[in-house]
Amino acid sequence: MTEMPLTHKQALAAVIQALGGVWDTQRAVLALRVAGYEQTSDDAAGKEARRHLRDLADDGVIVRPDPDQAVYRLT
């Protein structure tokens, strides 16, 4: 049986849960690149990382303690 690769969101969630700490766009982009997900440009990589961070916050995996900063941490 072949295993399905993780989605970008699942890969980012796994790294965040493993490492903990504070997560911003740059750290999320790096985590996705290390997981093998490379975007065509830095702008595209940042947009994707921010979208996944917002989605993970909506799912309750991470929280954004300060609404004025795009920085997240584990719940």
Residue pairs with C-beta under 8 A, 6 or more apart in sequence:
6 14
6 35
8 32
8 35
8 37
8 48
8 52
9 52
9 55
9 56
11 31
11 32
11 35
11 36
11 37
12 28
12 31
12 32
12 35
12 49
12 52
12 53
12 56
13 56
13 61
15 31
15 34
15 35
16 23
16 31
16 56
16 61
16 62
16 72
16 74
17 61
17 74
19 31
20 73
20 74
21 73
22 71
22 72
22 73
23 53
23 62
23 71
23 72
23 73
24 70
24 71
24 72
25 46
25 49
25 50
25 53
25 70
28 49
28 50
28 52
28 53
29 42
29 45
29 46
29 49
32 45
32 48
32 49
32 52
33 45
38 45
39 45
39 48
50 70
53 62
53 70
53 72
56 62
56 72
57 63
57 64
57 72
60 75
61 74
61 75
62 72
62 73
62 74
62 75
63 72
63 73
63 74
63 75
64 70
64 71
64 72
65 71
65 73
